[in-house]
Amino acid sequence: MTSTAADVLRLLAVRGETLAVAESLTGGLVAAAITAVPGASNAFRGSVTAYATELKQQLLGVDATLLDQRGAVDAQVAAQMADGVRKALGADWGISTTGVAGPEEQDGRPVGTVHVAVAGPSTADSGAFGGGKVSSLRLNGGRTEIRMESVRSVLALLLEELAGEQTGNERAQDTEQNGGT
């Protein structure tokens, strides 16, 4: 997990971009994984642990009607959390986690239901989810395993987004270096 966080931070530094984190079920574990990497302060702006549902609306701008209708464990909520923390903390990228780690179901969602999301500069104004990419998971294991896999999954999703964009940027740079051919 530390290597994924290090890769994320390296790509962000190369791009001169920043990251903010919104967490629910992971309770600060994503931020801890990121800040375990030396030099994290070059790209990491901060985090919001919005464990209580009303804080998702108050601090992260998640739509109150959405929360009332679907509850906090929802793909669209995850997307709005990621976009909301990005805006609230003034970062280029936002990531989020929401879900049910157990031991009991929440809002009718079974233990292991998790949604992780990424919102960034290229996703800011796109998508019905409020801008971003969401991964919906059904995880097995106990509370600790579900929370740790959620951390791994959100960092992997962000790395995938950054690497995909980096690949596109590298192609553009290669074209310039090769005289536009």
C-alpha positions as CSV (number, residue, x, y, z in Angstrom):
1,M,0.0,0.0,0.0
2,T,2.9,2.4,0.8
3,S,4.3,1.7,-2.7
4,T,1.0,2.7,-4.3
5,A,0.8,5.8,-2.2
6,A,4.4,6.6,-3.1
7,D,3.7,6.1,-6.8
8,V,0.6,8.4,-6.5
9,L,2.7,11.1,-4.8
10,R,5.5,10.8,-7.4
11,L,3.1,11.3,-10.3
12,L,1.4,14.2,-8.6
13,A,4.8,15.9,-7.9
14,V,5.9,15.4,-11.5
15,R,2.6,17.0,-12.6
16,G,2.8,19.8,-10.0
17,E,-0.7,18.7,-8.8
18,T,-2.2,18.2,-5.3
19,L,-4.5,15.7,-3.6
20,A,-7.2,15.9,-0.9
21,V,-9.0,12.9,0.7
22,A,-12.6,12.5,2.0
23,E,-13.0,9.4,4.1
24,S,-15.9,7.7,5.8
25,L,-15.5,4.0,6.6
26,T,-11.7,4.2,6.4
27,G,-11.6,6.8,9.2
28,G,-8.3,8.4,8.2
29,L,-6.4,5.3,7.0
30,V,-6.1,6.7,3.4
31,A,-4.5,9.9,4.8
32,A,-2.3,7.9,7.0
33,A,-1.1,5.7,4.1
34,I,-0.3,8.9,2.1
35,T,1.5,10.7,4.9
36,A,3.6,7.6,5.7
37,V,5.5,8.5,2.5
38,P,8.4,10.9,3.0
39,G,7.8,14.1,1.1
40,A,4.0,13.7,1.1
41,S,3.6,17.4,1.9
42,N,4.7,18.3,-1.6
43,A,1.4,17.1,-3.0
44,F,-1.0,16.2,-0.1
45,R,-3.3,19.1,1.0
46,G,-5.2,17.3,3.7
47,S,-8.3,15.2,4.5
48,V,-11.8,15.3,5.9
49,T,-13.0,12.3,7.8
50,A,-16.8,12.7,7.5
51,Y,-18.0,9.6,9.4
52,A,-21.4,11.1,10.3
53,T,-23.8,11.3,7.3
54,E,-24.7,15.0,8.0
55,L,-21.0,16.0,7.8
56,K,-20.9,14.6,4.2
57,Q,-23.5,17.2,3.3
58,Q,-22.2,20.0,5.5
59,L,-18.4,19.8,4.9
60,L,-18.2,18.1,1.5
61,G,-21.3,19.4,-0.2
62,V,-23.0,16.1,-0.9
63,D,-26.6,16.6,-2.0
64,A,-28.9,16.4,1.0
65,T,-31.7,14.8,-1.1
66,L,-29.3,12.2,-2.4
67,L,-28.3,11.3,1.2
68,D,-32.0,11.2,2.3
69,Q,-33.0,9.0,-0.6
70,R,-30.0,6.6,-0.9
71,G,-28.1,6.9,2.3
72,A,-24.4,7.5,2.7
73,V,-23.3,4.2,1.1
74,D,-23.8,5.0,-2.5
75,A,-21.7,5.5,-5.7
76,Q,-23.0,8.9,-6.4
77,V,-22.3,10.0,-2.7
78,A,-18.7,8.7,-3.1
79,A,-18.3,10.8,-6.3
80,Q,-19.7,13.9,-4.7
81,M,-17.5,13.4,-1.7
82,A,-14.4,13.2,-3.9
83,D,-15.4,16.3,-5.8
84,G,-16.4,18.1,-2.7
85,V,-13.1,17.6,-0.8
86,R,-11.2,18.6,-3.9
87,K,-13.0,21.9,-4.0
88,A,-13.1,22.4,-0.2
89,L,-9.4,21.9,0.3
90,G,-8.3,23.5,-3.0
91,A,-6.7,20.4,-4.5
92,D,-6.4,19.3,-8.1
93,W,-7.5,15.7,-7.2
94,G,-9.9,14.4,-4.6
95,I,-10.5,10.8,-3.6
96,S,-13.1,9.3,-1.3
97,T,-14.2,6.2,0.5
98,T,-17.7,5.3,1.8
99,G,-19.1,1.9,2.7
100,V,-20.0,-0.6,5.3
101,A,-17.1,-2.2,7.2
102,G,-19.3,-4.0,9.7
103,P,-20.0,-5.7,11.9
104,E,-23.6,-4.8,10.9
105,E,-25.3,-3.6,7.7
106,Q,-26.0,0.1,7.2
107,D,-28.9,1.7,5.4
108,G,-29.9,-1.8,4.1
109,R,-26.4,-2.3,2.6
110,P,-24.6,-5.5,3.5
111,V,-21.2,-5.5,5.2
112,G,-18.5,-5.2,2.5
113,T,-20.4,-2.8,0.3
114,V,-17.8,-0.1,-0.6
115,H,-17.6,2.8,-3.0
116,V,-14.4,4.6,-3.8
117,A,-14.1,7.6,-6.1
118,V,-11.7,9.9,-7.8
119,A,-12.3,13.4,-9.0
120,G,-9.7,15.4,-10.9
121,P,-9.1,18.3,-13.3
122,S,-10.2,16.3,-16.3
123,T,-13.4,15.0,-14.6
124,A,-14.5,18.2,-12.9
125,D,-17.4,19.0,-15.2
126,S,-18.2,15.5,-16.5
127,G,-20.4,12.6,-15.5
128,A,-23.7,12.2,-13.8
129,F,-22.0,11.3,-10.6
130,G,-20.8,14.9,-10.0
131,G,-17.5,14.5,-11.9
132,G,-15.2,11.6,-11.4
133,K,-14.7,7.9,-11.6
134,V,-16.3,5.5,-9.1
135,S,-15.5,1.9,-8.3
136,S,-18.2,-0.1,-6.5
137,L,-16.9,-3.1,-4.5
138,R,-18.2,-6.1,-2.6
139,L,-15.4,-7.0,-0.2
140,N,-15.1,-10.0,2.0
141,G,-13.5,-10.3,5.4
142,G,-13.7,-8.7,8.7
143,R,-13.9,-5.0,9.5
144,T,-10.1,-4.5,9.4
145,E,-9.7,-6.3,6.1
146,I,-12.5,-4.4,4.5
147,R,-11.1,-1.0,5.6
148,M,-7.6,-1.9,4.4
149,E,-8.8,-3.2,1.0
150,S,-10.8,0.1,0.7
151,V,-7.6,2.1,1.2
152,R,-5.8,-0.1,-1.4
153,S,-8.6,0.2,-3.8
154,V,-9.0,4.0,-3.7
155,L,-5.2,4.5,-4.1
156,A,-5.2,2.1,-7.0
157,L,-8.1,3.9,-8.7
158,L,-6.3,7.2,-8.4
159,L,-3.0,5.7,-9.6
160,E,-4.9,4.3,-12.6
161,E,-6.3,7.7,-13.4
162,L,-3.0,9.5,-13.0
163,A,-1.1,6.9,-15.0
164,G,-3.7,7.0,-17.8
165,E,-3.4,10.8,-18.0
166,Q,0.4,10.6,-17.7
167,T,0.5,8.2,-20.6
168,G,-1.4,10.7,-22.7
169,N,0.9,13.5,-21.7
170,E,4.0,11.5,-22.4
171,R,2.7,10.8,-25.9
172,A,2.2,14.5,-26.5
173,Q,5.7,15.3,-25.2
174,D,7.2,12.5,-27.4
175,T,5.5,14.0,-30.5
176,E,7.0,17.4,-29.7
177,Q,10.5,15.9,-29.1
178,N,10.3,14.0,-32.4
179,G,9.6,17.1,-34.5
180,G,5.8,16.5,-34.5
181,T,6.0,13.2,-36.4
